[in-house]
Amino acid sequence: PGLAADRAYENRSMKAQRKGPDRSGAAFAVIGGSNELAEGSVTLRPLRSNDEQQLIARSTLIDHLKKARP
C-alpha cells in the first residue's frame, strides 16, 4: 500500500500540532517550518521509536519514509 498523510496548518502552537500525529498512531511527523522551507528540507521526527529526528532534503522524503516502513 501507499503512504497516508495528514496535515496541520491551523494557528496552533507547535506542541499542540504535534499531538495530532501522535494520537493518530502515525509513525512519523514531518515538520516543514519557515527555516526548512528556506533550506528545501523537512524535519522527519519518529514518533514510535527512540530514533533521533533528522533534517532531510524534501526531495528525499518519500524514499526515507518507504525505507522506514516495516
Residue pairs with C-beta under 8 A, 6 or more apart in sequence:
3 62
3 65
3 66
3 69
5 30
6 20
6 21
6 24
6 26
8 17
8 20
8 21
10 17
14 31
18 29
18 45
21 28
21 29
21 47
22 29
22 47
26 47
27 46
27 47
27 48
27 68
27 69
28 44
28 45
28 46
28 47
28 65
28 68
29 44
29 45
29 47
30 42
30 43
30 44
30 45
30 61
31 42
31 43
31 44
31 45
32 42
32 43
32 58
33 43
36 42
36 43
36 55
36 58
39 55
40 57
40 58
40 59
41 55
41 56
41 57
41 58
42 55
42 56
42 58
42 61
43 53
43 54
43 55
43 56
44 53
44 54
44 55
44 56
44 61
44 64
44 65
45 53
46 52
46 53
46 68
54 64
56 64
